[in-house]
Amino acid sequence: MEETKIKFPLSVLQPLIHYLKGEEKRLKETKKELKKEDPFLVGNRDQDNSVDSDVAENVDHDRTSAMRRQVTRSIIEIRKTLSRIKLGKYGICANCKRMIDTDRLAVNPTAEFCMSCETRIEKKRS
């Protein structure tokens, strides 16, 4: 399949790069805050050995762990997008090498796949 060559103008990419770097910074801060909320990581676990206390700590740990994993995934998506911009591959589907619809990129600037490929990938996962 022939690789699509597109070149977004710097005037379009600069605000996007600025936005993505700001999001990355914000997400790193969020990750730090979530770490402070995790009762298993901050070392101030409740000395109360009651079942209710243990359940509450486990629920808080599970919640913050899940949120930290999601934040980490978002940071990775942002870094991959910044790399694609640097390499001149931003807006090109990582699977079929066709251009990703600009409306899709406007809604999800870290989109790696066009809608057709994304749909196929999602079907395989389920």
Secondary structure, 3 states (H helix, E strand, C coil): CCCCCCCCCHHHHHHHHHHHHHHHHHHHHHHHHHHHHCHHHHCCCCCCCCHHHHHHHHHHHHHHHHHHHHHHHHHHHHHHHHHHHHHCCCCECCCCCCECCHHHHHHCCCCCCCHHHHHHHHHHHC
